[in-house]
Every structure is written in structure tokens, then in C-alpha cells.
Amino acid sequence: MFISGNRRTASVRSVGYSDLFVLNKKDMWDVLKDYPAARVRLEAIAVKRLEKYKKAPLEKGEGKHKCL
């Protein structure tokens, strides 16, 4: 999972007050070690996105993803 070293970004919209946290790559791996179910879910989402991209690469301007 996360085989590339590319930085990832996301847009977030909240209905109410929210706390937003940023994890560096090492911290993300540490969290996923403690929460294997979350890792499995993230890996499944990543596989689906890669398969979708292989079938139809993104056009310029596309790339908005649903929240996990």
C-alpha cells in the first residue's frame, strides 16, 4: 500500500465544527499497525482506485475522491 512516495492532498467540507489532523508517512504507518482493520479498508480502497485508473486514466481537472 502507498507504494509511491507522492504527497497526497484532500479537500474536506464540514457541516459543523471539526478537528483536522495531519499525519506524516511514518505516523500513518504507526497508526495502521495499531488498527489493522483500517489498513485493510484503506488497502481495498486503494486497489479499487488503481483498477479504476488503469481502466480510465484521469483527465485533467478530474480527481475528486469520496471520503473514506
Residue pairs with C-beta under 8 A, 6 or more apart in sequence:
1 39
1 42
1 43
1 46
2 25
2 28
2 46
5 25
10 65
11 64
12 18
12 20
12 67
23 31
31 38
32 38
32 39
32 42
33 39
41 68
42 68
45 68
49 65
